[in-house]
Amino acid sequence: MQQLLVGELRGKPVITQRGIKLGKLRDVAIDGDSGRVVHFVVRQGRLLASPDLLISPDEIVEITASAIITKDTLIPVSAAIPA
């Protein structure tokens, strides 16, 4: 298993399997007792007022050198138009 550091993940684009950009990884929340990832914190926009998106580790399909890929179920069908 390849180990990744949070610092290596920060700023990576987070996209769905269909290629829809959800934002960029801001941080990773870890349970202090178990050491497991609780959720990934994704910055949805460039404005500070933009709400963060919290993604469960169960929704992550793959982490590549260029992006973090999530299941398509995170977005409504009506929003599934790539930009």
Protein Blocks (a to p, Z undefined) as FASTA:
>chain_A
ZZddfklmgopacddfkopafbdcfbdcddfklopafbdcddfbfbfklccddddfklpm
bdcfkbccddfklpcfklmccZZ
